[in-house]
């Protein structure tokens, strides 16, 4: 947030912190349950190191798998966006929106509604790479701050990920929840948070300073 490091560097520090915490927790767990007939800490340390090796191997594989998937999403989205622009699709959409003679409020509602609906079946990467280049050229016409628009889009996508019928966040949670927890229970538990997101979205639109005061101070 303060520009002291890049997002990648901050993620690396977080990953290293997680590794250190995992090592500490594993060591304490083995220390509380030492191998039978071995009062020394040597086997405890060795078992901790072996488990950490397994964890690093599995984490590296899953990270590479997820990163490759995200990279291919970026590649496919970038190709689609470039082809869409080269074939004149962006100009067609821009002319159509301008022909509707909408007010800035109407344009904002339309754009956020489209993003909200598309947030059900699509990941945020596709939405950012494919659809944001369509909306961004229209912002100067309606005198909308791109940073403010981006904040609304980010909050809107979080709301869409919590919203049925798709609600990707619910399926992520179902994958790590106990077997007796059903999707209906997860959906019911998510409803209050979705309501809070909608209230926050409305407050951010009515009072833009909520989201813009910090960037205005840090990046003057």
C-alpha positions in Angstrom: 0.0 0.0 0.0 2.9 2.4 0.8 4.9 1.4 -2.2 7.7 -0.3 -0.1 7.5 -3.4 -2.2 5.9 -4.8 -5.3 2.9 -7.2 -4.9 5.1 -10.2 -5.9 7.7 -9.3 -3.2 4.9 -8.9 -0.6 3.5 -12.3 -1.6 6.9 -13.8 -1.3 7.3 -12.4 2.3 3.8 -13.8 3.1 4.7 -17.2 1.7 8.0 -17.3 3.8 6.0 -16.3 6.9 3.6 -19.2 6.2 6.5 -21.6 5.8 8.0 -20.5 9.1 4.7 -20.8 10.9 4.2 -24.3 9.5 7.6 -25.3 10.7 6.9 -24.0 14.2 3.5 -25.7 14.4 4.8 -29.0 13.1 7.8 -28.9 15.5 5.5 -28.1 18.5 3.1 -30.9 17.5 5.9 -33.5 17.3 7.5 -32.2 20.5 4.2 -32.8 22.4 4.0 -36.3 20.9 7.6 -37.6 20.9 8.4 -41.0 19.3 8.1 -43.9 21.8 11.3 -44.7 23.5 13.1 -41.6 22.2 13.6 -38.8 24.8 15.9 -36.8 22.5 14.7 -34.1 20.1 16.6 -35.5 17.2 13.8 -37.6 15.8 11.4 -34.8 16.5 13.5 -32.4 14.3 13.9 -35.0 11.6 10.2 -35.8 11.4 9.5 -32.0 11.2 12.0 -31.6 8.4 10.5 -34.6 6.5 7.0 -33.2 6.8 8.2 -29.8 5.7 9.7 -31.4 2.6 6.4 -33.0 1.7 4.6 -29.8 2.3 7.0 -27.8 0.1 6.7 -30.4 -2.7 2.9 -30.4 -2.6 2.7 -26.6 -2.3 5.2 -26.1 -5.2 3.1 -28.5 -7.4 -0.2 -26.8 -6.6 1.3 -23.3 -7.1 2.8 -24.2 -10.5 -0.5 -25.8 -11.5 -2.6 -22.8 -10.4 -0.1 -20.3 -11.9 -0.1 -22.1 -15.2 -3.9 -22.1 -15.3 -4.0 -18.3 -14.5 -1.4 -17.6 -17.1 -3.3 -19.4 -19.8 -6.4 -17.5 -18.8 -4.4 -14.3 -19.3 -3.2 -15.5 -22.7 -6.7 -16.4 -23.9 -8.3 -13.3 -22.5 -5.6 -11.1 -24.0 -6.0 -12.7 -27.5 -9.7 -12.3 -27.3 -9.4 -8.7 -26.2 -6.9 -7.9 -29.0 -9.0 -9.6 -31.7 -12.1 -7.8 -30.4 -10.4 -4.5 -30.7 -8.8 -5.1 -34.1 -12.1 -6.2 -35.6 -13.8 -3.0 -34.4 -15.9 -4.5 -31.7 -14.8 -1.9 -29.2 -15.8 1.0 -31.4 -19.2 -0.6 -32.1 -19.8 -0.9 -28.3 -18.6 2.6 -27.7 -20.9 4.1 -30.4 -23.8 2.1 -29.1 -23.4 3.2 -25.6 -23.0 6.9 -26.6 -26.1 6.6 -28.8 -28.2 5.8 -25.8 -27.5 9.3 -24.5 -27.2 8.1 -20.9 -26.3 10.2 -17.8 -23.2 9.3 -15.8 -25.4 7.6 -13.2 -27.2 5.5 -15.8 -23.9 4.5 -17.4 -22.5 3.5 -14.0 -25.5 1.4 -13.2 -25.4 -0.3 -16.6 -21.7 -1.0 -16.4 -21.9 -2.4 -12.8 -24.9 -4.5 -13.6 -23.1 -6.1 -16.6 -20.0 -6.8 -14.5 -22.1 -8.2 -11.7 -23.9 -10.6 -14.1 -20.7 -11.6 -15.8 -19.1 -12.2 -12.4 -21.2 -15.3 -11.9 -19.7 -17.5 -14.6 -16.4 -15.8 -15.2 -13.2 -15.3 -13.2 -12.0 -11.9 -12.4 -9.1 -12.3 -14.8 -11.4 -12.6 -17.9 -13.5 -9.7 -16.7 -10.5 -7.4 -16.2 -8.7 -8.2 -19.4 -11.8 -8.6 -21.7 -14.4 -6.1 -20.5 -12.5 -3.4 -18.7 -10.8 -2.2 -22.0 -14.4 -1.8 -23.4 -15.5 0.4 -20.5 -12.3 2.5 -19.9 -12.5 4.6 -23.1 -16.1 5.6 -22.2 -15.1 7.0 -18.8 -13.8 10.4 -19.9 -17.1 11.0 -21.8 -19.1 10.6 -18.6 -16.4 12.4 -16.5 -15.8 9.3 -14.3 -12.6 8.9 -12.4 -10.9 5.6 -13.6 -9.7 4.9 -10.0 -13.1 5.3 -8.6 -14.6 3.1 -11.4 -11.9 0.4 -10.6 -12.8 0.5 -6.9 -16.5 -0.1 -7.7 -15.6 -2.9 -10.1 -13.5 -4.6 -7.4 -16.2 -4.4 -4.8 -18.8 -5.4 -7.4 -16.8 -8.6 -8.3 -16.5 -9.5 -4.6 -20.3 -9.2 -4.4 -20.8 -11.3 -7.5 -18.6 -14.1 -6.2 -20.9 -14.3 -3.1 -24.1 -14.2 -5.1 -26.2 -17.2 -6.0 -26.9 -19.1 -8.3 -23.2 -19.5 -9.1 -21.3 -17.9 -6.2 -17.8 -19.3 -6.9 -16.7 -18.5 -3.3 -19.3 -20.9 -2.0 -17.8 -23.8 -4.0 -14.3 -22.9 -2.9 -15.5 -23.0 0.7 -17.4 -26.3 0.1 -14.1 -27.8 -1.1 -12.4 -27.3 2.3 -15.5 -27.6 4.6 -16.5 -30.8 6.5 -18.7 -33.3 4.6 -21.8 -32.5 6.7 -21.8 -28.8 5.6 -24.1 -28.4 2.6 -24.1 -25.8 -0.1 -27.4 -24.5 1.1 -25.9 -23.8 4.6 -23.0 -22.0 3.0 -25.3 -19.9 0.8 -27.4 -19.0 3.9 -24.3 -18.0 5.8 -23.1 -15.9 2.9 -26.2 -13.8 2.6 -25.4 -11.3 5.5 -22.0 -10.7 4.0 -23.5 -10.1 0.5 -25.8 -7.6 2.1 -22.9 -5.8 3.7 -21.1 -5.8 0.3 -24.1 -4.2 -1.3 -24.4 -1.5 1.4 -20.6 -0.8 1.0 -21.1 -0.5 -2.7 -23.8 2.0 -2.3 -21.9 4.0 0.3 -18.8 4.0 -1.9 -20.8 5.4 -4.8 -22.6 8.1 -2.7 -19.4 9.0 -0.8 -16.4 8.4 -3.2 -14.1 9.9 -0.6 -14.3 6.6 1.3 -12.1 4.9 -1.3 -10.2 7.8 -2.7 -8.9 9.7 0.3 -6.0 7.4 0.9 -4.7 7.3 -2.7 -5.0 11.1 -2.9 -2.8 11.4 0.2 -0.2 8.8 -0.8 0.1 9.6 -4.5 -0.1 13.4 -4.6 
